[in-house]
Amino acid sequence: MKYGKVLRLVSRVLTLFFAVALESAVIPRFAPPGVHADLVLILVILYSLDRGLLAGLGWGLAGGLLEDMLAGGVIGISALSKVTCGYLAGAMHEILFRDNLVVPTLLVAMTGIIKVAITLGLCISLGMLDGSLLHFIRVEIYSLLLTVFLTPAVAIWVAFSGNWEASHVGTEA
């Protein structure tokens, strides 16, 4: 690999760790109780749109496993949902017009719904659902709305931080 590619990979890995740290330590202090922003999902979608299917699978797996390890719960729930979302976004790599902020935002919303469905199904089947189903769904909806709300800001930051193959998101008027 060339020096620039290695530097970009290291930058993306550090961004992933930074996103996990933000979503687990900083954002919960400002969000309502139980509501969390999924910055890793945003990064997985952005990287999948930028690099394609295999990158979506790889970043989804890496980000999901990192979240699972730090959460202390069952390892694999977040990883499975992030891999699925990364696969779907990566499959649309060549199809979608990615030159504005609307496409990643809508894709985060759609894949976020899929992520919630996967998480809910796994929690129910593994008997891990604490409390009521309505409370779980309400918290996940608020969390998804917060994640969608943060998507344009994260996309602009990623585009201008050099983590993007070609800084094309948010550059059109």
C-alpha positions, 0 to 999 in steps of 0.5 A, a space after each residue: 500500500 502507498 503511504 497515503 492509503 495507509 495514512 487514510 486507513 489509520 485516520 479512519 480507524 482513529 475516527 471510528 475509535 473517536 466516534 465510539 468514545 463520543 457515543 458512549 461517553 460524551 453524547 449520553 450526557 446531553 441526550 435524554 436518558 436511554 437515548 443514544 446517537 449511533 455515530 458508528 452507523 453514520 460512519 459505516 454508511 458514509 464509508 460504504 457509500 464511498 468505497 463500496 460493498 466490501 468496505 461496508 462489510 469490513 467497517 460494519 464488522 469492525 465498528 459493530 464489534 468495537 461497540 459490542 466489546 465496549 458495551 459489555 453485552 452480547 458480542 455480535 448484536 451490534 456487529 450483525 446489524 452494522 454489517 447488514 447496514 454496511 452491506 446495503 449501503 455498499 451495494 448502492 455505492 455505484 447506484 446512488 447520487 452521493 454528491 449531497 447530504 440528503 442521500 447519506 441522511 436518508 440512507 442512515 434513516 433507512 438502515 437505522 430502521 433495519 438495525 432497530 428491527 435486527 436488534 429487537 428481533 435478537 433481543 426478543 429471541 435471546 430473552 434480553 428485552 428488559 422492560 416493556 416493548 413499547 419503551 424499547 421502541 420509543 427509545 430506539 425511535 428517539 435514538 434513530 432521530 438523533 442519529 439522523 439529525 447528526 448525520 449531515 454534521 458527521 458527513 461534512 466533518 468526514 468530508 473535510 477531515 480527509 477521511 473521504 476518498 474524494 471529498 464530495 459530500 456537501 460540496 454542491 450548492 
